[in-house]
Amino acid sequence: MKMAEVDSQALKIACSSSRNQPTSPPVNAIAHPNAHTLTPKKPALAGAGLCRSDLMTKPAPVVMDRHEIRAEVHRRETTLTAIAVAANLNPSACRSALVRRHLAGEQALAAFLGVPPEKIWPERYAKPSPWAKRILSERSRASQNDGQATDMGAAA
């Protein structure tokens, strides 16, 4: 049989079957010359070890260690010093931010990477310490001139 004859026969079989009768094999399985060696396709998630609930979960936070940050900076063909200088910081600010808390260096690196610093260093931004809470609460009261009316009376 030639390929055209097989195609026309498969088309006739597929068209002649009704809904109440058992379905015939797919047209492409009959028409293909190596139909006996083909295996049916598996569902997309089968064999991958994934289920739909795995795909619907929230992505893990971006936690990068200092080596990954340095590697990403070098992948983008720049240096930590260049990032710090471009942000008008001390040249060692970004290097310091990799090993200890350096707010300006962290912000410059985060801006360069396009990720908020809270996501890169969650342990540094988890919750403020009692000392930091006190400083932040007193910051609004720090100015001596806040809330006082201006003395517009006669000069002394």
C-alpha positions as CSV (number, residue, x, y, z in Angstrom):
1,M,0.0,0.0,0.0
2,K,1.1,3.5,-0.7
3,M,1.1,6.3,1.8
4,A,-1.8,8.1,0.0
5,E,-3.9,4.9,0.1
6,V,-3.2,4.5,3.8
7,D,-4.1,8.1,4.5
8,S,-7.4,7.9,2.6
9,Q,-8.3,4.6,4.4
10,A,-7.5,6.1,7.8
11,L,-9.6,9.2,7.0
12,K,-12.6,7.0,5.9
13,I,-12.3,5.0,9.2
14,A,-12.1,8.1,11.3
15,C,-15.0,9.8,9.5
16,S,-17.2,6.7,9.5
17,S,-17.0,6.1,13.3
18,S,-19.9,7.4,15.3
19,R,-19.9,8.5,18.9
20,N,-21.7,5.4,20.1
21,Q,-19.2,3.0,18.5
22,P,-15.7,2.4,19.9
23,T,-13.2,4.8,18.4
24,S,-10.6,3.7,15.9
25,P,-6.9,4.2,16.3
26,P,-5.7,7.8,15.6
27,V,-5.1,8.7,12.0
28,N,-1.5,9.5,12.4
29,A,-0.8,6.1,14.1
30,I,-2.2,4.3,11.1
31,A,-0.7,6.5,8.4
32,H,2.9,6.6,9.8
33,P,5.1,3.9,8.3
34,N,6.8,3.2,11.6
35,A,3.5,3.2,13.6
36,H,4.4,-0.1,15.3
37,T,7.6,1.5,16.8
38,L,6.0,4.7,18.0
39,T,5.1,5.1,21.7
40,P,2.3,7.4,22.8
41,K,3.2,10.7,24.2
42,K,3.2,11.1,27.9
43,P,1.5,13.9,29.7
44,A,3.8,17.0,30.2
45,L,4.2,16.5,33.9
46,A,4.6,12.7,33.9
47,G,8.1,11.5,34.5
48,A,9.3,14.9,35.6
49,G,8.5,14.2,39.3
50,L,6.3,17.3,39.4
51,C,2.7,17.8,40.1
52,R,0.5,20.8,39.6
53,S,0.7,21.9,43.2
54,D,4.5,22.1,42.9
55,L,4.1,24.6,40.0
56,M,1.6,26.7,41.9
57,T,3.8,27.3,45.0
58,K,5.5,30.6,45.6
59,P,9.1,30.9,44.5
60,A,11.7,30.7,47.2
61,P,13.2,34.0,48.2
62,V,16.4,35.1,46.4
63,V,19.1,34.4,49.0
64,M,22.5,34.9,47.5
65,D,25.8,34.3,49.3
66,R,28.7,36.6,48.7
67,H,30.3,34.3,46.2
68,E,27.1,34.3,44.0
69,I,26.8,38.0,44.2
70,R,30.5,38.5,43.2
71,A,30.1,36.0,40.4
72,E,26.9,37.8,39.1
73,V,28.7,41.1,39.1
74,H,31.6,39.7,37.1
75,R,29.2,37.9,34.7
76,R,27.9,41.4,33.9
77,E,31.4,42.5,33.2
78,T,31.9,45.0,36.0
79,T,33.5,45.1,39.5
80,L,32.3,45.8,43.0
81,T,34.6,48.8,43.1
82,A,33.0,50.2,39.9
83,I,29.5,49.8,41.3
84,A,30.5,51.6,44.5
85,V,32.2,54.5,42.6
86,A,29.2,54.8,40.3
87,A,27.0,55.2,43.4
88,N,29.3,57.9,44.8
89,L,30.4,55.7,47.6
90,N,33.8,54.7,49.0
91,P,35.4,52.2,46.6
92,S,35.3,49.5,49.2
93,A,31.6,50.0,50.1
94,C,30.3,47.1,48.0
95,R,33.1,44.8,49.1
96,S,32.2,45.6,52.7
97,A,28.6,44.9,52.1
98,L,29.4,41.3,51.0
99,V,30.8,40.4,54.4
100,R,29.0,42.8,56.9
101,R,26.2,45.2,57.1
102,H,26.9,48.3,55.0
103,L,23.6,50.0,54.2
104,A,24.8,52.1,51.3
105,G,26.9,49.3,49.7
106,E,23.9,46.9,50.1
107,Q,21.6,49.4,48.4
108,A,24.1,50.0,45.5
109,L,24.5,46.2,44.9
110,A,20.8,45.6,45.1
111,A,20.1,48.3,42.6
112,F,22.7,46.9,40.3
113,L,21.3,43.4,40.6
114,G,17.7,44.6,40.4
115,V,16.6,42.8,43.6
116,P,15.6,44.5,46.8
117,P,18.3,44.2,49.6
118,E,15.7,42.5,51.9
119,K,15.5,39.5,49.4
120,I,19.3,39.2,49.0
121,W,20.1,39.5,52.7
122,P,17.0,38.4,54.6
123,E,18.9,37.7,57.8
124,R,20.1,41.3,57.9
125,Y,16.6,42.7,57.4
126,A,14.5,40.1,59.3
127,K,13.4,42.3,62.1
128,P,15.0,45.4,63.7
129,S,16.9,44.9,67.0
130,P,15.6,46.7,70.1
131,W,18.4,49.2,69.7
132,A,17.3,49.9,66.1
133,K,13.7,50.2,67.1
134,R,14.6,52.8,69.8
135,I,16.7,54.8,67.3
136,L,14.0,54.8,64.7
137,S,11.3,55.8,67.2
138,E,13.5,58.7,68.6
139,R,14.4,59.9,65.1
140,S,11.1,61.9,64.9
141,R,11.9,63.5,68.2
142,A,15.5,64.2,67.3
143,S,15.1,67.8,66.1
144,Q,15.0,70.4,68.9
145,N,13.0,72.7,66.7
146,D,10.1,70.3,66.0
147,G,6.8,71.3,67.4
148,Q,7.9,74.6,69.0
149,A,6.3,77.8,68.0
150,T,8.6,80.4,66.6
151,D,9.2,83.4,68.9
152,M,8.0,86.3,66.9
153,G,7.9,88.8,69.8
154,A,10.1,91.8,70.5
155,A,13.8,91.4,70.2
156,A,15.6,90.8,73.5
